């Protein structure tokens, strides 16, 4: 194999694919990236057996061929090469090493045969549809923070995507929850997305999809089966296994009858929560909201370091209520709200609270209270 290509193109692709590779691997081939040169292009592929990313870059191919070399090492080498460098990749005559040349730099990397490299066969995909990168990013950005990190509840370790029929039309919805908070976002279903099976896309896959979507207007092809998802954009193909589990009936958690409504300025609220929570400890992040007509008082008390209070003007004309929340969860939700005004809907101090972004009808958040 011998191929020559721009350092910038190679680095961009390596940045996409090498992130999939775990730093510590018991299977040596999984530490490597597959390089396949053929027909005026170089294809790079990396996998961890659950997730696979491949990308094609233009290259001047003198001798077609394929091999695998350590992914993180190759990325580090290319990252440290000077801008504008031409990179030559050539396998040695004895097929033991890959030589990388750029200017006066020379590297010889140990290879493993490409025949050992696993292929995450996607199989038959039952549903195919197209979305803009902006739409997918919106669904991920609004819900990703609520993904559970608790491994025992593995079915919550991702985002649940499914289609929903409503009187207003067919919607494509994303939901994530960790049992303490829930985030839901939806967009009008693209053509072909109606009636798709509910799927749970793992946390790592969600993060990689998010990083691949650089251009908001780019068209992204999404293909689904019962066990896998494949996302194709430009020259990148991401294939991933889905979480094999049943997502809970999240609709039962979303309160329908919360009748105490409060409207407030998102930015002012976020900064106030951030200020008073400075005094909270890592163990107890509770912030108490005391809400009465026209005002809200935020209070944080930490037995080890003191207390903090701040008063805000709000629109509220129901019975007074005192309720506590984890300050970090409040900040997570506040940071997702795009419009100037947030609407909180309360029932009582022990029941879930509904939070909505006044400028985004397709998004809602549910937050469980804390005892304070």
N, C-alpha and C positions, 0 to 999 in steps of 0.2 A: 504494500500500500504506500502511495505517495500522493500527498495533497498539499496545496498551498492556498492560504486564505488570509483575510484581514484579521489582525488581532482583535479589533473592535467587534466584528461579527462573531468570532469564536468566543470571546469573553461574555457577550450577551447571552449566547446559547448555554454556555457552561454555567452561568449564573442561574439560569432557569432550571437546568437538569440536576446540577450537583446537590441542590438543597434536599432532594429526595433521599440521597444516600445518607444513611446513619453513620455517625462517626465511629461507632464500635460495632463490628460485625463478626459473628462467629463463622459466617460463610464468606470466604475471601472474595468470590466473584461479585458479591453484592456491594463491595467497596469500590467497584470499578464502574467506569462509564464506557459504553459500547460506542466505538467510532466506525462508521461504515462509509467509505468514499466510493462514489459511483456517479457517472452521468452528470458531471459538473456540479456536484453538491456533496456535502458531508453531513451525514445524519448522526446525531448524538442521542443516546438513550440511557436512562438510569432508572433503577427500580428498587423498591424495598420489599417486593413480592405482594404488597397490598396496593401500591400506587406506582404508576409508571409514567414518565414524561419523555417524549422524544421531540426533537426539533431539527429542522433542516436548514443549513446555511450554504450560500453559494461558495464554491471552491474550485480551484483549477486542479483537476484530478489527472495526474500523469499515469498512475498505476492504481486501478481499482482494487479494493480489498477491505478487510475489516479486522479489528482487534479490540481489546479492552485494556484500559490502564486506570490506575487509581484516580478517582474522580476529584477528591479534594486537593490532592497534590497538583493535578493538572490545572485546576482552577486557580490555585495560588500562584503557579508559575506564570500563567497567561496574564493574571491580574497585575503582576509585577513587571511585565514587559513594557517597553516604552510605547506611547500612543503612536499609531500609524505604522507599527511594525508589521512586516509580512511574516507569517508563521508557516514554516514547512514541517509537515508531519510525515515521517518515513519509517517504515519498519525495517529492522536490520536484516541482513542476508540470512542469518541463522534463525530469524523469526523469534528472537528472545526478548528484544527490547524495541521500544518505539523511540526514535530520535526526533527531538523537537529542536528546530533551529530558528532563531530570529536575530538578525544582525550578527553580532559576535557571540551571542549566547548559544550554548549547546546543552541539551539535557538528554539523558537516556533513561527511559522509564521502563520498569519491569512490566511485562504483559502477561495476561492470561488469555487462553484461546476464546475466540468469540462463540465457538460452539457450546461453551459452558454457560453462556449468558442466558438467564431465564427469560421467557417471553410471556407476558401477562395477556394471554389470548382473550380478546374481548368477547368473542362468541357473537351470537345473533342479537342484534339490538331491536327491541320491539317498537320503540318510539323515537322519533327524530323531529327536532324543531330548531328554529333559529331565533336568537335574541341578540340585542345589542349588548356590548360589554357593560355599558352604563346600567342597564336593567339588572344584570346579574350582580354587579357590584353593589347596587342599592339593596337588593335582597340580603346579600351577605353582610354588608356593613351594618345594617339595622339589627341583625339578629346574632351575629357571631359572638358578641360578648357574653351572651347568656348560655353558651354551650357548657355543659357540665364537664368537670375534670375528674369526677369520681368514677374510677374504673369499674367498680362493682355494678354501677348502673350504666353499663356500656351502651345501652340503647339511647342514652341521652348525650353521648359523646360526639354529637354531630348536629347538623341542621336537617330538619324534616321538610322535604319539598313534596308538594302534592297539588293537584288541581281541585278547585272548589267551584261548584255551580251555585250562583246566587241569582235573584231576580234581575240584578243589574248586568249579569253576564257571567262568563267563565273567567276565573282568576287563577293565577299561578302563585302559590303561597309558600312562604318559608317560615318555619317556627323553630325556636330553640328555647330550652328551659333547663335549669339546674335544680328545680324544686324550690328555690328561693325567689326567682324572678323568671318571667317569661317574656319573650319578644316575638312579635308576629309582624310580618311585612308581606304585602302582596302587590302584584301588578296585573294588568289585563293579560290573560293567557295568550301567548303567541300561537300562531297557527300550528297545529300538530301536537300541542301540549295538553289539549283537553283529554280527560280520562286517563291520564298517566297513573301508574301505580304509585302509592306513597313510598318514598325512598328516604333513607337516612344517609347523608353524605358525611364521612368522618371528618373530624376537626382538622387533621393534617391536610387532607384533600381540599377542604374549604379554603385554608390558608394559601395553598399553592395556586388554586384557581384565581384567588384575589390578586396574587402577585403577577399573574400572567396577563391580566387585563389592563394594559398600559393605555391603549387608545379607547376613550369612552364610546366612540362611534363605530368601532370595529364590530363586524358581524361574527357571532360565535355560534357554532353548531353544537347542539347538545343531543347526545344519543343515550338512551336508557334501556336497560333490561332489568330483570328482577334482582340481579346480583351485581351489576356493574354500571358505571357511568363513564362516558367518553366525551370530553370537551375538546373541540378543535377550533383554533383561532390562528389565522395567518399560517405560519410554518410550524406551529406547536400542536402536538396531540397529547392530551393528558387522559390516561385511563386509570380508573380506580375501582377497587372492590367497594361495595356498599356495606353498611353495618347490618348484619343479619339479626334483626330484632324487631319488636313491635313498639312503635312510639305510642306513649299513653294518650288517652282521649283528653287532649289539652283543652277542648271546648268547655269542659266542666269547671276548669279553673278560672276561666274568664268571667268576672262578675257582670251580671246583667242588670242588677237592681240598685247599684250604688247611686244614692240620690243627693249626696252632699258634694256640690261642684265648686271647685276653686280654679280660678284662672290667674296666672302670674307670668312675669317676665322671665323667660328661660335663662338668659345670660346672667341677670341679677341673682336669680335663685342658685345657679350653678356656682357662682363665685362665693356666695354666702355660705353654702354647704361646705365648700372647699376650705374657707377660712375657719369656721367653727370646728371642723373635723381635725384641724391641726393638733388639737389638744387631746384627741382620742387615742387610745392605745390600740395596738395591733389586735389584741384579743377582743376588745369591746369597741366596735366601731359605731355604736348606736348614736343616732342624732334624734332628738325629740322635736316634733313639730306641734306647737300649740296654736291652733287656728281658731280665730273668732272673727266677727264681722270686720272686714276691711284690713285685717292684719294677720301676720303669722310670726311667731317667735320661735327661732331655732335654738336649741340648747344641747350642749354636750358636757357631760360631767365625767371626769376621770379622777378616781380617788387618789391616784399617784401624782397627778400634776396640776389639777385645778379644774376650772370650768370655763365655758365660753357661751355667750348668747348673742344673737343678732335678730333684729326685727325688720320685717319686710312688709311693704304694702301689697295686698292681694285683693282680688275680687272674690268675695265670699259672703253669703248672707244666710247660711243655714245655722243649725245649732253648733255651738263650740265643740271642738273635738281635739283630743291630745293623742298623738300616734307616733310610734317610733320606727325608724328604718335603719338599715345598715347604710352608713354614709357613702361607702364605696359603690354600692348598688345604685344609690340615688345619682351619684356622679356619672356612672356608666350610662344610665338612661338619659340624663340631661345632656351628655355629650353627643347623643344621637339625634336630638331634636333640632330641626333645621329652621323652623319658623321662630318668630320672636315670642310666641305665646304657647305655654303648655297648659293643658287642662287635667287636673287631678280629680278623680271621682272616688269619694270615700263612702264607706258604709258605717263601720264602727272600728274601734282600736284593735280588734282581733281579727278582722276580715281583710282579704286581699284588696289592694287599691289599684284602680285602673288609671293609667297615664296615657294621654294622647297628645300628639303634635297637632296643633290647630291647623297647620298648613299642609298636613299629609294625612288624608283620610285612610290610606292603605296601611297605616302602621299603628300598632298599639302595644302597650307594655303593661304587665301585671307584676306587682311587687307585694311580697308577703311582709307583714309588719313584724317588728321585734318588740319584746317587752323592755320598757325603759322605766 
